[in-house]
Amino acid sequence: MPACMSVFTPVSVDAAITSVRIIRRAAPVWLQSFDMTALRQRKGSKGKEQPLGAAELQSQQSNCCTDHHPEKKLRGDWSWGAIVWTSVGWSVSVGLGLLCCIYVATLHENDLWFSNIKEMEREISFRTECGLYYSYYKQMLKAPSIQEGLSDLIHDNLTESKRTINLLQRMNIYQEVFLSVLYRLLPIQSYLEPVYFYIYTVFSLQAVYVIALYLTAWLLSGSWLAGTLTGVWYILNRVDTTRVEFTISLRENWSLPFLALQVTAITCYLRPQLTALQQKVMVWLMYVTTFCFCLTWQFNQFILLVQALIIYTLDCVDFLTTTQVTTLYLVQVSSLLSVWLLQFCNSMILGSLVLSFIVAALFIRHCQSGLKTGSRLVRLGKLLLHSAMVLLLTVTINFLAKKALQLRSDEHIFKFIKSKFALGPTRDFDASLYLCEEAFGLLPLDTLERLAGTLLLYPYILTLLLLSGMLAVGALQNLRPKGVSAEERKGAGEGCVVALRPDVAYNLLHTLFYGLLAFSTMRMKYIWTGHMCAVAAYGVCGTELWTSLLTTLRCHSKVLLRLVRYAVPLAMIACLYYKFWPKLMEELSELREFYDPDTVELMTWISTKTPKRAVFAGSMQLLAGIKLCTGRVLTNHPHYEDKDLRERTRQVYQVYARRSPEDVHGILRAVGADYVVLENSICYERRHRRGCRLRDLLDLANGHVMDGHGENDPDLVPASHPRFCEAIKTDTEAYTTLFTKTFQNKTFHVYRVKKKRKKSTKNSSEPSATQ
């Protein structure tokens, strides 16, 4: 394939035939696989479509000119060589997926000696919110029947004291429900413990993740060597691509494999020359994968919002047809509405920004029929006006939807965003909880150093630069007046540009947009780094990078192009094997063991010495473990997507603030707490810097001066009471009359909250009411 190719433009039959003749002389091998039926359809459809549709079809076809035989692959090459080669590619994908699955499972076993520790220790290893999610899987298995288990989840009064909530509506735990039902139905109870069925399922999804990335790279480059390189890079960069081995139950570990499958389906859907049946299959695959992604992660709306912006950008610069844009939008909408129904009409979905944006984009697009007409400068002006109108309508629709639904569940996320970019106050307790966590900070630069160490970063940057240039040139070409002939474009110097395919353009913007998200919030890097492997592998094994390089060196030929496309990835895989295989073997040989005797002692005491319906107050992270290990009732928990729960958590956390014993006692009794667990690691915290310790956040929210040396804002005042978590250990009368110490070890102190005497009930209720 030469570096320059004339653009196929069906302005007229003569022009179409001329374009075909030019391509025939330039690339006879490519023309052999060209489907002339498609050409006849283009001729016949000239007078049937609207001018806008014809322009978009022209733009679409100009972007479909590639040199890796997409038609041949999609329509089927049933020669023995092709069948064997494709079978080898699929076998390698499955092998790499299984290798990744076994790798993370072995690391998990070696780190905890999971197979040898007790059941309670296994449950304690599900830290923070992981323990909360796993507790519902355990609860479903312990239920007398599936129906009773579902009823208990729908009418739950154990997760939040004094409240009955619908867990299937509030949380994304359908995966736990599905696994528990599957475990009940399958004849595996005699030889596979429930916990292993759960963790092996999550680890198996990592295999699905790797296979999806493999297929994406294969589809983009036309070579399964790109998929192989993708899988190798994903495994070698495990620290930055996944954290599944120590956060098994996190929602992202369930959802990201489905997101990767969705990207694969979109990549295939945007390829040229798909038959009608293939398009339908791809649309259904996109819907199923998007639905599974949305069902398994509460942050789905924000991820889909970024994806909707990608689709919108490609639509603005004519890389997608109207049908493709509408289809992709409707797939997102239908998936979200399906989840909305399954989650008992969760208002957070209807009030999401992504739904408001899609409605606004489709409405404004329908109203502005002349958006894609006029000169290049006129079109740019129209696009700016169009984008401003979409933004304004999105904000308006979202504001009205939240007002109508009285939705405030996600306001803490917008507070976090405002505070992060210095657009709002930084004393807000909820926003500060996120801002002070390293996972929600900027991406550390050592991440890039690790990615460069595995030879991933350099080809990724080169591919990004080349494709970005091609995208910019293609966008300028697509914004030209639609009536310009092929000869005029060639005279203007635009006829010799290598066009960027729609599927490549989508993946380029996908990695750019999610890369920006990862740089702004470190926790989101796991969405970016996996796809980064596929894009870099496409750059190494695809034709664009090598064609540009060889043309610049004036040594371009088909034989040399094919040679470097296969030799370079094989050489890189060999180099990575030589460098990292000993390190992987050393990592897998390291054996550790779970050791947390203080937490085990606490959970054992709670299980044996407290009533089964006792209510416990404490930190969100610890209470999730208490629910899993003991089944006791909680006052608060780590699933933070509820305004009332966030307010209750802030109230319960006053045990670490400077408050009077009467105030704290009134708060705890108001939420129904029978016991409160105080942790030395929070009361005397040193992990965070001053201003980010939990006690500092509480002091700032209460208007009090912070502990330790350092500056304080002038409006802060000294507290009139000592810090509760410290003062209660003095056993003075003011505290012993309200609290009784019932358990203590080096890490935890548990106090029973006494019922206050009637004569002081009125006074004790006042502090709680004023919070």
C-alpha angles and dihedrals in degrees: 000000000000121000092247126049131181113245116247107237120177095202090130139352091256092050091048092051091047090052091049091050091051090051091046092057092043099045117012093168092057091048092056089068094042113118108230090194088070089052092053090049091054091052093049096046095054097099098035103064131071117257091251093053091048091051091050091047089051091051091046093051092047088058094048098069105114138151103224098082102249094171092053092052096044096045093044135259104213099182115130092244093053092046093051093045093049092045090053090051093052091046091052090050092053091045093053091046092052090045091055091046093051091044096057092040090054092048090051092050094045093048096052104017081233096180093057105043126090124267093254091051090051090053093047088055087068093085128201115333091358088072092050093054094044090051090067091054088051091046092053092051092050094049115106090238141001091253093053091046091053091046091053091052093049092048100034120168099164102071096058120024118235090014136091112209137177104240094191088058098042101041138036098242102130088113090061090048092049093048093047091051091046092050090051093050100043119080094237103102093100097059107020123059117222094245091055092048088054099047094041089055091053092046089049089057087062087061088052089049093054092046091051092052089045091054092047091055090044092051093048098046103029090231128095088211085077089057090050092052089048093054093046092050092047092054096043091049093048093135090063102030102051144001096192095124093070103022100045100159098044111128093235091062088060098041107039094068088057091047089053090050089050091053089051090052092048090049090053092044092055094051116111127257098024114164120235091255092050090050092053092049091050092049091053091047090051091051095048095047093044090049092051090047093051093044094055104046131049092209092060094113093060093048091048090048090061089048091050089053089053091053090046092052093050090048092052092055095042099248090129132047123238090254093053093047094048092046093051092048093048091049089057093045095047092048093051093047091049090054089045089058094046090049092056095258097311104202092209089073096050090048094049121126093231094062091047091049095049092049090049094046094049094044096049091043091054093048096047100064093163096052095114099045133091135044123324093262092047091050092050089053091048091050092053091050091044092052092048091052092048091050093048093047091046092055091045095049092045093049093050092045093053092046092050093046093039086229119177101144096106100038091104089065092055090046088054092050092048092048093044092057094038093251096127145015118309099206094078106122097217094047092046092054088062097038093054094053116093091220090065095047130090120298109272116240092232086072089067090047091055092047090050090050091063093049090249103113100055100055088040093057092045091049091047093052094047095046092044089055091048090048092052093048091045091049091052090048092050092049093058119106109285095227096064111117126231091250092054092049091049090050089051090055097252100108096080100059122119103237122229114233118233093241091052091046091052093050091047093055090041092059092041096050096042089043089059089048090051093050091051096045119024095206089064093060090093089069091052107038097058093052088042088065091055094048093048091048090050089054092052097043101029127087104239099074096042094043091055093045096046092045090052089051089046093232100105118148136144093246094050092045092053091045096054093042090061103028098051098053091044090051091048092050090050091049092049091048092051093047103040109026093082090048092051091050090049091049092050091050094058110103124197135166136222110256123173107130095165094057091044090052091049094049092047091051093048092049094050107029107039132066116265091240095047115134119227129201126195143097118342093240096052095043091057088059092046091055093049097044101036108017092228124153118266134212094206140357142192098268095100102180097108127081096214091049091050090053091047091050091052089051094049091048089063085092084080094046132080100270135137118259089244092055093049093044091052092050094049094047090048091060092043098250118168095178134023122203117209120197122208089208089066100034092052097026119172101162095090128051122254109288093032101063112108092243089053092052090052092047091051092047089050093046094247131139113259126242123261136022118322144079125303130198111263094240093060117101132200113264119249093219134052121251106285098220090056100038096050090064090064089072093220119166094256089064103033092057090060104028135038122201109232104164138019140171135150093288109026138046118191122197129186112229108229123218106250122239115262095243092064098038093100094052094046094054095057099073091050092051094052096052 
